[in-house]
Amino acid sequence: MAEQLGDRNLARIVGQAVGHNPLSIAVPCHRVVGATGSLTGYAGGLDRKRFLLGLEGALAEDGPTLF
């Protein structure tokens, strides 16, 4: 976020702002897909990631979807 603000030195201030935010939105790491929509690394392995996405109904025929 600090980089997006144009100054990497703002990282600490960004961290404080995020820490004070009463409403955090988190995307579980198994829901993160590559820029092309491909399945990318997951500490639990791609088979488990595929299983979790399938369990949630997030696997489409043409690839995973986030929502």
N, CA, C, O and CB atoms as a CASP TS submission, in Angstrom:
PFRMAT TS
TARGET T0000
AUTHOR 0000-0000-0000
METHOD Language model
MODEL 1
PARENT N/A
ATOM      1  N   MET     1       0.828  -1.192   0.000  1.00  0.00           N
ATOM      2  CA  MET     1       0.000   0.000   0.000  1.00  0.00           C
ATOM      3  C   MET     1       0.871   1.254   0.000  1.00  0.00           C
ATOM      4  O   MET     1       0.565   2.245  -0.663  1.00  0.00           O
ATOM      5  CB  MET     1      -0.941  -0.001   1.210  1.00  0.00           C
ATOM      6  N   ALA     2       1.962   1.184   0.759  1.00  0.00           N
ATOM      7  CA  ALA     2       2.854   2.337   0.809  1.00  0.00           C
ATOM      8  C   ALA     2       3.409   2.641  -0.573  1.00  0.00           C
ATOM      9  O   ALA     2       3.522   3.801  -0.968  1.00  0.00           O
ATOM     10  CB  ALA     2       3.998   2.094   1.800  1.00  0.00           C
ATOM     11  N   GLU     3       3.757   1.583  -1.306  1.00  0.00           N
ATOM     12  CA  GLU     3       4.259   1.776  -2.667  1.00  0.00           C
ATOM     13  C   GLU     3       3.195   2.422  -3.544  1.00  0.00           C
ATOM     14  O   GLU     3       3.497   3.297  -4.356  1.00  0.00           O
ATOM     15  CB  GLU     3       4.705   0.436  -3.275  1.00  0.00           C
ATOM     16  N   GLN     4       1.948   1.989  -3.377  1.00  0.00           N
ATOM     17  CA  GLN     4       0.854   2.565  -4.160  1.00  0.00           C
ATOM     18  C   GLN     4       0.648   4.035  -3.821  1.00  0.00           C
ATOM     19  O   GLN     4       0.176   4.808  -4.655  1.00  0.00           O
ATOM     20  CB  GLN     4      -0.439   1.786  -3.919  1.00  0.00           C
ATOM     21  N   LEU     5       1.001   4.423  -2.594  1.00  0.00           N
ATOM     22  CA  LEU     5       0.909   5.823  -2.198  1.00  0.00           C
ATOM     23  C   LEU     5       2.086   6.631  -2.707  1.00  0.00           C
ATOM     24  O   LEU     5       2.108   7.857  -2.601  1.00  0.00           O
ATOM     25  CB  LEU     5       0.823   5.938  -0.695  1.00  0.00           C
ATOM     26  N   GLY     6       3.073   5.924  -3.268  1.00  0.00           N
ATOM     27  CA  GLY     6       4.206   6.610  -3.867  1.00  0.00           C
ATOM     28  C   GLY     6       5.421   6.744  -2.970  1.00  0.00           C
ATOM     29  O   GLY     6       6.395   7.393  -3.352  1.00  0.00           O
ATOM     30  N   ASP     7       5.388   6.140  -1.774  1.00  0.00           N
ATOM     31  CA  ASP     7       6.528   6.254  -0.864  1.00  0.00           C
ATOM     32  C   ASP     7       6.610   5.001   0.012  1.00  0.00           C
ATOM     33  O   ASP     7       5.802   4.818   0.923  1.00  0.00           O
ATOM     34  CB  ASP     7       6.410   7.535   0.016  1.00  0.00           C
ATOM     35  N   ARG     8       7.585   4.147  -0.271  1.00  0.00           N
ATOM     36  CA  ARG     8       7.743   2.908   0.497  1.00  0.00           C
ATOM     37  C   ARG     8       8.016   3.180   1.969  1.00  0.00           C
ATOM     38  O   ARG     8       7.800   2.306   2.808  1.00  0.00           O
ATOM     39  CB  ARG     8       8.869   2.069  -0.086  1.00  0.00           C
ATOM     40  N   ASN     9       8.483   4.363   2.289  1.00  0.00           N
ATOM     41  CA  ASN     9       8.769   4.714   3.675  1.00  0.00           C
ATOM     42  C   ASN     9       7.503   4.909   4.502  1.00  0.00           C
ATOM     43  O   ASN     9       7.576   5.056   5.722  1.00  0.00           O
ATOM     44  CB  ASN     9       9.604   5.968   3.724  1.00  0.00           C
ATOM     45  N   LEU    10       6.363   4.911   3.861  1.00  0.00           N
ATOM     46  CA  LEU    10       5.097   5.058   4.576  1.00  0.00           C
ATOM     47  C   LEU    10       4.578   3.732   5.108  1.00  0.00           C
ATOM     48  O   LEU    10       3.473   3.681   5.647  1.00  0.00           O
ATOM     49  CB  LEU    10       4.060   5.682   3.673  1.00  0.00           C
ATOM     50  N   ALA    11       5.346   2.662   4.969  1.00  0.00           N
ATOM     51  CA  ALA    11       4.883   1.326   5.355  1.00  0.00           C
ATOM     52  C   ALA    11       4.448   1.270   6.818  1.00  0.00           C
ATOM     53  O   ALA    11       3.427   0.654   7.127  1.00  0.00           O
ATOM     54  CB  ALA    11       5.983   0.301   5.107  1.00  0.00           C
ATOM     55  N   ARG    12       5.176   1.880   7.697  1.00  0.00           N
ATOM     56  CA  ARG    12       4.830   1.850   9.121  1.00  0.00           C
ATOM     57  C   ARG    12       3.502   2.568   9.368  1.00  0.00           C
ATOM     58  O   ARG    12       2.671   2.091  10.142  1.00  0.00           O
ATOM     59  CB  ARG    12       5.951   2.497   9.965  1.00  0.00           C
ATOM     60  N   ILE    13       3.305   3.697   8.721  1.00  0.00           N
ATOM     61  CA  ILE    13       2.065   4.460   8.877  1.00  0.00           C
ATOM     62  C   ILE    13       0.888   3.672   8.300  1.00  0.00           C
ATOM     63  O   ILE    13      -0.197   3.651   8.881  1.00  0.00           O
ATOM     64  CB  ILE    13       2.182   5.842   8.185  1.00  0.00           C
ATOM     65  N   VAL    14       1.110   3.032   7.162  1.00  0.00           N
ATOM     66  CA  VAL    14       0.061   2.199   6.575  1.00  0.00           C
ATOM     67  C   VAL    14      -0.285   1.058   7.537  1.00  0.00           C
ATOM     68  O   VAL    14      -1.461   0.759   7.744  1.00  0.00           O
ATOM     69  CB  VAL    14       0.510   1.636   5.193  1.00  0.00           C
ATOM     70  N   GLY    15       0.726   0.425   8.120  1.00  0.00           N
ATOM     71  CA  GLY    15       0.498  -0.650   9.085  1.00  0.00           C
ATOM     72  C   GLY    15      -0.325  -0.187  10.273  1.00  0.00           C
ATOM     73  O   GLY    15      -1.203  -0.910  10.745  1.00  0.00           O
ATOM     74  N   GLN    16      -0.042   1.025  10.761  1.00  0.00           N
ATOM     75  CA  GLN    16      -0.816   1.565  11.883  1.00  0.00           C
ATOM     76  C   GLN    16      -2.271   1.795  11.477  1.00  0.00           C
ATOM     77  O   GLN    16      -3.190   1.500  12.241  1.00  0.00           O
ATOM     78  CB  GLN    16      -0.191   2.882  12.385  1.00  0.00           C
ATOM     79  N   ALA    17      -2.471   2.318  10.279  1.00  0.00           N
ATOM     80  CA  ALA    17      -3.837   2.568   9.798  1.00  0.00           C
ATOM     81  C   ALA    17      -4.601   1.254   9.659  1.00  0.00           C
ATOM     82  O   ALA    17      -5.768   1.169  10.042  1.00  0.00           O
ATOM     83  CB  ALA    17      -3.811   3.316   8.442  1.00  0.00           C
ATOM     84  N   VAL    18      -3.951   0.241   9.118  1.00  0.00           N
ATOM     85  CA  VAL    18      -4.602  -1.058   8.966  1.00  0.00           C
ATOM     86  C   VAL    18      -4.923  -1.641  10.336  1.00  0.00           C
ATOM     87  O   VAL    18      -5.990  -2.224  10.526  1.00  0.00           O
ATOM     88  CB  VAL    18      -3.710  -2.029   8.161  1.00  0.00           C
ATOM     89  N   GLY    19      -4.007  -1.489  11.293  1.00  0.00           N
ATOM     90  CA  GLY    19      -4.222  -2.006  12.640  1.00  0.00           C
ATOM     91  C   GLY    19      -5.369  -1.332  13.369  1.00  0.00           C
ATOM     92  O   GLY    19      -6.004  -1.942  14.228  1.00  0.00           O
ATOM     93  N   HIS    20      -5.638  -0.079  13.036  1.00  0.00           N
ATOM     94  CA  HIS    20      -6.721   0.654  13.695  1.00  0.00           C
ATOM     95  C   HIS    20      -8.058   0.499  12.977  1.00  0.00           C
ATOM     96  O   HIS    20      -9.084   0.965  13.474  1.00  0.00           O
ATOM     97  CB  HIS    20      -6.366   2.120  13.789  1.00  0.00           C
ATOM     98  N   ASN    21      -8.058  -0.140  11.831  1.00  0.00           N
ATOM     99  CA  ASN    21      -9.276  -0.321  11.061  1.00  0.00           C
ATOM    100  C   ASN    21     -10.160  -1.351  11.754  1.00  0.00           C
ATOM    101  O   ASN    21      -9.749  -2.504  11.888  1.00  0.00           O
ATOM    102  CB  ASN    21      -8.954  -0.755   9.610  1.00  0.00           C
ATOM    103  N   PRO    22     -11.362  -0.979  12.200  1.00  0.00           N
ATOM    104  CA  PRO    22     -12.228  -1.930  12.908  1.00  0.00           C
ATOM    105  C   PRO    22     -12.851  -2.976  11.981  1.00  0.00           C
ATOM    106  O   PRO    22     -13.375  -3.982  12.460  1.00  0.00           O
ATOM    107  CB  PRO    22     -13.328  -1.178  13.630  1.00  0.00           C
ATOM    108  N   LEU    23     -12.805  -2.762  10.690  1.00  0.00           N
ATOM    109  CA  LEU    23     -13.404  -3.689   9.737  1.00  0.00           C
ATOM    110  C   LEU    23     -12.340  -4.122   8.734  1.00  0.00           C
ATOM    111  O   LEU    23     -12.034  -3.400   7.785  1.00  0.00           O
ATOM    112  CB  LEU    23     -14.620  -3.040   9.012  1.00  0.00           C
ATOM    113  N   SER    24     -11.788  -5.294   8.953  1.00  0.00           N
ATOM    114  CA  SER    24     -10.786  -5.811   8.032  1.00  0.00           C
ATOM    115  C   SER    24     -11.431  -6.801   7.080  1.00  0.00           C
ATOM    116  O   SER    24     -12.288  -7.593   7.471  1.00  0.00           O
ATOM    117  CB  SER    24      -9.623  -6.471   8.795  1.00  0.00           C
ATOM    118  N   ILE    25     -11.015  -6.747   5.844  1.00  0.00           N
ATOM    119  CA  ILE    25     -11.495  -7.693   4.848  1.00  0.00           C
ATOM    120  C   ILE    25     -10.311  -8.581   4.491  1.00  0.00           C
ATOM    121  O   ILE    25      -9.278  -8.106   4.019  1.00  0.00           O
ATOM    122  CB  ILE    25     -12.089  -6.965   3.576  1.00  0.00           C
ATOM    123  N   ALA    26     -10.480  -9.860   4.721  1.00  0.00           N
ATOM    124  CA  ALA    26      -9.393 -10.800   4.450  1.00  0.00           C
ATOM    125  C   ALA    26      -9.860 -11.839   3.440  1.00  0.00           C
ATOM    126  O   ALA    26     -10.995 -12.311   3.487  1.00  0.00           O
ATOM    127  CB  ALA    26      -8.912 -11.486   5.755  1.00  0.00           C
ATOM    128  N   VAL    27      -8.968 -12.178   2.540  1.00  0.00           N
ATOM    129  CA  VAL    27      -9.220 -13.240   1.580  1.00  0.00           C
ATOM    130  C   VAL    27      -8.352 -14.415   1.994  1.00  0.00           C
ATOM    131  O   VAL    27      -7.127 -14.299   1.978  1.00  0.00           O
ATOM    132  CB  VAL    27      -8.920 -12.783   0.103  1.00  0.00           C
ATOM    133  N   PRO    28      -8.946 -15.543   2.365  1.00  0.00           N
ATOM    134  CA  PRO    28      -8.139 -16.696   2.761  1.00  0.00           C
ATOM    135  C   PRO    28      -7.142 -17.047   1.655  1.00  0.00           C
ATOM    136  O   PRO    28      -7.464 -16.954   0.471  1.00  0.00           O
ATOM    137  CB  PRO    28      -9.042 -17.911   3.079  1.00  0.00           C
ATOM    138  N   CYS    29      -5.951 -17.443   2.040  1.00  0.00           N
ATOM    139  CA  CYS    29      -4.880 -17.626   1.065  1.00  0.00           C
ATOM    140  C   CYS    29      -5.194 -18.673   0.009  1.00  0.00           C
ATOM    141  O   CYS    29      -4.669 -18.581  -1.101  1.00  0.00           O
ATOM    142  CB  CYS    29      -3.620 -18.001   1.770  1.00  0.00           C
ATOM    143  N   HIS    30      -6.031 -19.670   0.308  1.00  0.00           N
ATOM    144  CA  HIS    30      -6.352 -20.651  -0.730  1.00  0.00           C
ATOM    145  C   HIS    30      -7.244 -20.047  -1.810  1.00  0.00           C
ATOM    146  O   HIS    30      -7.425 -20.650  -2.868  1.00  0.00           O
ATOM    147  CB  HIS    30      -7.036 -21.874  -0.113  1.00  0.00           C
ATOM    148  N   ARG    31      -7.804 -18.862  -1.557  1.00  0.00           N
ATOM    149  CA  ARG    31      -8.656 -18.191  -2.545  1.00  0.00           C
ATOM    150  C   ARG    31      -7.861 -17.312  -3.502  1.00  0.00           C
ATOM    151  O   ARG    31      -8.422 -16.779  -4.460  1.00  0.00           O
ATOM    152  CB  ARG    31      -9.702 -17.353  -1.841  1.00  0.00           C
ATOM    153  N   VAL    32      -6.563 -17.153  -3.257  1.00  0.00           N
ATOM    154  CA  VAL    32      -5.732 -16.316  -4.115  1.00  0.00           C
ATOM    155  C   VAL    32      -5.327 -17.116  -5.342  1.00  0.00           C
ATOM    156  O   VAL    32      -4.805 -18.225  -5.231  1.00  0.00           O
ATOM    157  CB  VAL    32      -4.480 -15.801  -3.353  1.00  0.00           C
ATOM    158  N   VAL    33      -5.571 -16.541  -6.514  1.00  0.00           N
ATOM    159  CA  VAL    33      -5.191 -17.181  -7.765  1.00  0.00           C
ATOM    160  C   VAL    33      -4.223 -16.274  -8.515  1.00  0.00           C
ATOM    161  O   VAL    33      -4.096 -15.093  -8.193  1.00  0.00           O
ATOM    162  CB  VAL    33      -6.438 -17.495  -8.632  1.00  0.00           C
ATOM    163  N   GLY    34      -3.544 -16.827  -9.512  1.00  0.00           N
ATOM    164  CA  GLY    34      -2.588 -16.065 -10.298  1.00  0.00           C
ATOM    165  C   GLY    34      -3.273 -14.990 -11.134  1.00  0.00           C
ATOM    166  O   GLY    34      -4.496 -14.989 -11.279  1.00  0.00           O
ATOM    167  N   ALA    35      -2.481 -14.082 -11.677  1.00  0.00           N
ATOM    168  CA  ALA    35      -3.013 -12.968 -12.470  1.00  0.00           C
ATOM    169  C   ALA    35      -3.813 -13.461 -13.677  1.00  0.00           C
ATOM    170  O   ALA    35      -4.724 -12.773 -14.139  1.00  0.00           O
ATOM    171  CB  ALA    35      -1.871 -12.063 -12.940  1.00  0.00           C
ATOM    172  N   THR    36      -3.480 -14.640 -14.187  1.00  0.00           N
ATOM    173  CA  THR    36      -4.197 -15.194 -15.336  1.00  0.00           C
ATOM    174  C   THR    36      -5.355 -16.084 -14.911  1.00  0.00           C
ATOM    175  O   THR    36      -6.027 -16.668 -15.761  1.00  0.00           O
ATOM    176  CB  THR    36      -3.246 -15.981 -16.215  1.00  0.00           C
ATOM    177  N   GLY    37      -5.602 -16.196 -13.598  1.00  0.00           N
ATOM    178  CA  GLY    37      -6.652 -17.049 -13.091  1.00  0.00           C
ATOM    179  C   GLY    37      -6.190 -18.462 -12.812  1.00  0.00           C
ATOM    180  O   GLY    37      -6.989 -19.317 -12.429  1.00  0.00           O
ATOM    181  N   SER    38      -4.894 -18.716 -13.003  1.00  0.00           N
ATOM    182  CA  SER    38      -4.360 -20.055 -12.773  1.00  0.00           C
ATOM    183  C   SER    38      -4.161 -20.313 -11.288  1.00  0.00           C
ATOM    184  O   SER    38      -3.991 -19.384 -10.498  1.00  0.00           O
ATOM    185  CB  SER    38      -3.040 -20.241 -13.520  1.00  0.00           C
ATOM    186  N   LEU    39      -4.184 -21.589 -10.923  1.00  0.00           N
ATOM    187  CA  LEU    39      -3.904 -21.946  -9.536  1.00  0.00           C
ATOM    188  C   LEU    39      -2.416 -21.791  -9.299  1.00  0.00           C
ATOM    189  O   LEU    39      -1.599 -22.292 -10.072  1.00  0.00           O
ATOM    190  CB  LEU    39      -4.375 -23.396  -9.211  1.00  0.00           C
ATOM    191  N   THR    40      -2.068 -21.102  -8.236  1.00  0.00           N
ATOM    192  CA  THR    40      -0.662 -20.886  -7.902  1.00  0.00           C
ATOM    193  C   THR    40      -0.364 -21.537  -6.565  1.00  0.00           C
ATOM    194  O   THR    40      -1.252 -22.103  -5.928  1.00  0.00           O
ATOM    195  CB  THR    40      -0.319 -19.373  -7.863  1.00  0.00           C
ATOM    196  N   GLY    41       0.879 -21.455  -6.147  1.00  0.00           N
ATOM    197  CA  GLY    41       1.338 -22.105  -4.934  1.00  0.00           C
ATOM    198  C   GLY    41       0.456 -21.899  -3.717  1.00  0.00           C
ATOM    199  O   GLY    41      -0.150 -20.844  -3.528  1.00  0.00           O
ATOM    200  N   TYR    42       0.403 -22.935  -2.902  1.00  0.00           N
ATOM    201  CA  TYR    42      -0.359 -22.923  -1.654  1.00  0.00           C
ATOM    202  C   TYR    42       0.380 -23.863  -0.719  1.00  0.00           C
ATOM    203  O   TYR    42       0.750 -24.967  -1.118  1.00  0.00           O
ATOM    204  CB  TYR    42      -1.880 -23.361  -1.862  1.00  0.00           C
ATOM    205  N   ALA    43       0.599 -23.443   0.514  1.00  0.00           N
ATOM    206  CA  ALA    43       1.393 -24.241   1.456  1.00  0.00           C
ATOM    207  C   ALA    43       0.812 -25.639   1.643  1.00  0.00           C
ATOM    208  O   ALA    43       1.558 -26.585   1.898  1.00  0.00           O
ATOM    209  CB  ALA    43       1.479 -23.532   2.806  1.00  0.00           C
ATOM    210  N   GLY    44      -0.502 -25.784   1.522  1.00  0.00           N
ATOM    211  CA  GLY    44      -1.138 -27.084   1.677  1.00  0.00           C
ATOM    212  C   GLY    44      -1.082 -27.941   0.430  1.00  0.00           C
ATOM    213  O   GLY    44      -1.550 -29.080   0.439  1.00  0.00           O
ATOM    214  N   GLY    45      -0.516 -27.412  -0.642  1.00  0.00           N
ATOM    215  CA  GLY    45      -0.433 -28.138  -1.904  1.00  0.00           C
ATOM    216  C   GLY    45      -1.593 -27.795  -2.825  1.00  0.00           C
ATOM    217  O   GLY    45      -2.686 -27.453  -2.375  1.00  0.00           O
ATOM    218  N   LEU    46      -1.333 -27.893  -4.126  1.00  0.00           N
ATOM    219  CA  LEU    46      -2.360 -27.527  -5.099  1.00  0.00           C
ATOM    220  C   LEU    46      -3.552 -28.476  -5.086  1.00  0.00           C
ATOM    221  O   LEU    46      -4.671 -28.060  -5.385  1.00  0.00           O
ATOM    222  CB  LEU    46      -1.764 -27.489  -6.480  1.00  0.00           C
ATOM    223  N   ASP    47      -3.331 -29.744  -4.744  1.00  0.00           N
ATOM    224  CA  ASP    47      -4.464 -30.674  -4.653  1.00  0.00           C
ATOM    225  C   ASP    47      -5.428 -30.234  -3.562  1.00  0.00           C
ATOM    226  O   ASP    47      -6.643 -30.253  -3.757  1.00  0.00           O
ATOM    227  CB  ASP    47      -3.971 -32.111  -4.379  1.00  0.00           C
ATOM    228  N   ARG    48      -4.890 -29.840  -2.416  1.00  0.00           N
ATOM    229  CA  ARG    48      -5.747 -29.375  -1.313  1.00  0.00           C
ATOM    230  C   ARG    48      -6.423 -28.061  -1.686  1.00  0.00           C
ATOM    231  O   ARG    48      -7.592 -27.846  -1.365  1.00  0.00           O
ATOM    232  CB  ARG    48      -4.923 -29.201  -0.011  1.00  0.00           C
ATOM    233  N   LYS    49      -5.678 -27.170  -2.373  1.00  0.00           N
ATOM    234  CA  LYS    49      -6.257 -25.896  -2.797  1.00  0.00           C
ATOM    235  C   LYS    49      -7.424 -26.154  -3.747  1.00  0.00           C
ATOM    236  O   LYS    49      -8.484 -25.542  -3.611  1.00  0.00           O
ATOM    237  CB  LYS    49      -5.188 -25.000  -3.477  1.00  0.00           C
ATOM    238  N   ARG    50      -7.230 -27.056  -4.706  1.00  0.00           N
ATOM    239  CA  ARG    50      -8.274 -27.423  -5.645  1.00  0.00           C
ATOM    240  C   ARG    50      -9.492 -27.989  -4.898  1.00  0.00           C
ATOM    241  O   ARG    50     -10.633 -27.661  -5.222  1.00  0.00           O
ATOM    242  CB  ARG    50      -7.739 -28.447  -6.667  1.00  0.00           C
ATOM    243  N   PHE    51      -9.237 -28.840  -3.895  1.00  0.00           N
ATOM    244  CA  PHE    51     -10.311 -29.421  -3.093  1.00  0.00           C
ATOM    245  C   PHE    51     -11.099 -28.332  -2.366  1.00  0.00           C
ATOM    246  O   PHE    51     -12.329 -28.330  -2.402  1.00  0.00           O
ATOM    247  CB  PHE    51      -9.740 -30.427  -2.083  1.00  0.00           C
ATOM    248  N   LEU    52     -10.396 -27.404  -1.704  1.00  0.00           N
ATOM    249  CA  LEU    52     -11.063 -26.342  -0.949  1.00  0.00           C
ATOM    250  C   LEU    52     -11.888 -25.447  -1.862  1.00  0.00           C
ATOM    251  O   LEU    52     -13.014 -25.081  -1.526  1.00  0.00           O
ATOM    252  CB  LEU    52     -10.037 -25.505  -0.189  1.00  0.00           C
ATOM    253  N   LEU    53     -11.334 -25.097  -3.006  1.00  0.00           N
ATOM    254  CA  LEU    53     -12.071 -24.254  -3.947  1.00  0.00           C
ATOM    255  C   LEU    53     -13.299 -24.989  -4.476  1.00  0.00           C
ATOM    256  O   LEU    53     -14.362 -24.391  -4.640  1.00  0.00           O
ATOM    257  CB  LEU    53     -11.163 -23.825  -5.114  1.00  0.00           C
ATOM    258  N   GLY    54     -13.150 -26.290  -4.744  1.00  0.00           N
ATOM    259  CA  GLY    54     -14.280 -27.084  -5.202  1.00  0.00           C
ATOM    260  C   GLY    54     -15.355 -27.194  -4.130  1.00  0.00           C
ATOM    261  O   GLY    54     -16.547 -27.110  -4.426  1.00  0.00           O
ATOM    262  N   LEU    55     -14.933 -27.381  -2.890  1.00  0.00           N
ATOM    263  CA  LEU    55     -15.850 -27.475  -1.762  1.00  0.00           C
ATOM    264  C   LEU    55     -16.690 -26.207  -1.623  1.00  0.00           C
ATOM    265  O   LEU    55     -17.864 -26.260  -1.255  1.00  0.00           O
ATOM    266  CB  LEU    55     -15.076 -27.736  -0.474  1.00  0.00           C
ATOM    267  N   GLU    56     -16.069 -25.071  -1.923  1.00  0.00           N
ATOM    268  CA  GLU    56     -16.760 -23.778  -1.827  1.00  0.00           C
ATOM    269  C   GLU    56     -17.532 -23.441  -3.092  1.00  0.00           C
ATOM    270  O   GLU    56     -18.228 -22.427  -3.140  1.00  0.00           O
ATOM    271  CB  GLU    56     -15.762 -22.673  -1.535  1.00  0.00           C
ATOM    272  N   GLY    57     -17.420 -24.278  -4.113  1.00  0.00           N
ATOM    273  CA  GLY    57     -18.098 -23.992  -5.371  1.00  0.00           C
ATOM    274  C   GLY    57     -17.420 -22.888  -6.153  1.00  0.00           C
ATOM    275  O   GLY    57     -18.062 -22.221  -6.965  1.00  0.00           O
ATOM    276  N   ALA    58     -16.132 -22.684  -5.923  1.00  0.00           N
ATOM    277  CA  ALA    58     -15.412 -21.593  -6.571  1.00  0.00           C
ATOM    278  C   ALA    58     -14.639 -22.046  -7.802  1.00  0.00           C
ATOM    279  O   ALA    58     -13.943 -21.240  -8.420  1.00  0.00           O
ATOM    280  CB  ALA    58     -14.468 -20.952  -5.591  1.00  0.00           C
ATOM    281  N   LEU    59     -14.744 -23.311  -8.167  1.00  0.00           N
ATOM    282  CA  LEU    59     -14.068 -23.788  -9.376  1.00  0.00           C
ATOM    283  C   LEU    59     -15.061 -23.811 -10.525  1.00  0.00           C
ATOM    284  O   LEU    59     -16.056 -24.536 -10.495  1.00  0.00           O
ATOM    285  CB  LEU    59     -13.450 -25.198  -9.156  1.00  0.00           C
ATOM    286  N   ALA    60     -14.774 -23.009 -11.529  1.00  0.00           N
ATOM    287  CA  ALA    60     -15.596 -22.998 -12.741  1.00  0.00           C
ATOM    288  C   ALA    60     -14.902 -23.853 -13.796  1.00  0.00           C
ATOM    289  O   ALA    60     -13.725 -24.182 -13.651  1.00  0.00           O
ATOM    290  CB  ALA    60     -15.827 -21.535 -13.265  1.00  0.00           C
ATOM    291  N   GLU    61     -15.613 -24.209 -14.839  1.00  0.00           N
ATOM    292  CA  GLU    61     -15.007 -25.027 -15.885  1.00  0.00           C
ATOM    293  C   GLU    61     -13.816 -24.340 -16.530  1.00  0.00           C
ATOM    294  O   GLU    61     -12.861 -25.003 -16.933  1.00  0.00           O
ATOM    295  CB  GLU    61     -16.034 -25.365 -16.941  1.00  0.00           C
ATOM    296  N   ASP    62     -13.862 -23.022 -16.630  1.00  0.00           N
ATOM    297  CA  ASP    62     -12.780 -22.285 -17.278  1.00  0.00           C
ATOM    298  C   ASP    62     -11.756 -21.771 -16.262  1.00  0.00           C
ATOM    299  O   ASP    62     -10.916 -20.941 -16.611  1.00  0.00           O
ATOM    300  CB  ASP    62     -13.350 -21.117 -18.078  1.00  0.00           C
ATOM    301  N   GLY    63     -11.808 -22.245 -15.020  1.00  0.00           N
ATOM    302  CA  GLY    63     -10.823 -21.858 -14.017  1.00  0.00           C
ATOM    303  C   GLY    63     -11.476 -21.362 -12.743  1.00  0.00           C
ATOM    304  O   GLY    63     -12.696 -21.215 -12.673  1.00  0.00           O
ATOM    305  N   PRO    64     -10.647 -21.103 -11.728  1.00  0.00           N
ATOM    306  CA  PRO    64     -11.175 -20.656 -10.437  1.00  0.00           C
ATOM    307  C   PRO    64     -11.752 -19.251 -10.501  1.00  0.00           C
ATOM    308  O   PRO    64     -11.356 -18.439 -11.337  1.00  0.00           O
ATOM    309  CB  PRO    64     -10.089 -20.707  -9.387  1.00  0.00           C
ATOM    310  N   THR    65     -12.690 -18.979  -9.609  1.00  0.00           N
ATOM    311  CA  THR    65     -13.236 -17.633  -9.460  1.00  0.00           C
ATOM    312  C   THR    65     -13.116 -17.229  -8.003  1.00  0.00           C
ATOM    313  O   THR    65     -13.197 -18.077  -7.115  1.00  0.00           O
ATOM    314  CB  THR    65     -14.719 -17.561  -9.941  1.00  0.00           C
ATOM    315  N   LEU    66     -12.927 -15.967  -7.751  1.00  0.00           N
ATOM    316  CA  LEU    66     -12.791 -15.518  -6.376  1.00  0.00           C
ATOM    317  C   LEU    66     -14.140 -15.356  -5.696  1.00  0.00           C
ATOM    318  O   LEU    66     -14.267 -15.627  -4.502  1.00  0.00           O
ATOM    319  CB  LEU    66     -12.031 -14.215  -6.328  1.00  0.00           C
ATOM    320  N   PHE    67     -15.157 -14.914  -6.445  1.00  0.00           N
ATOM    321  CA  PHE    67     -16.450 -14.652  -5.811  1.00  0.00           C
ATOM    322  C   PHE    67     -17.562 -15.244  -6.637  1.00  0.00           C
ATOM    323  O   PHE    67     -18.732 -15.130  -6.270  1.00  0.00           O
ATOM    324  CB  PHE    67     -16.676 -13.149  -5.621  1.00  0.00           C
TER
END
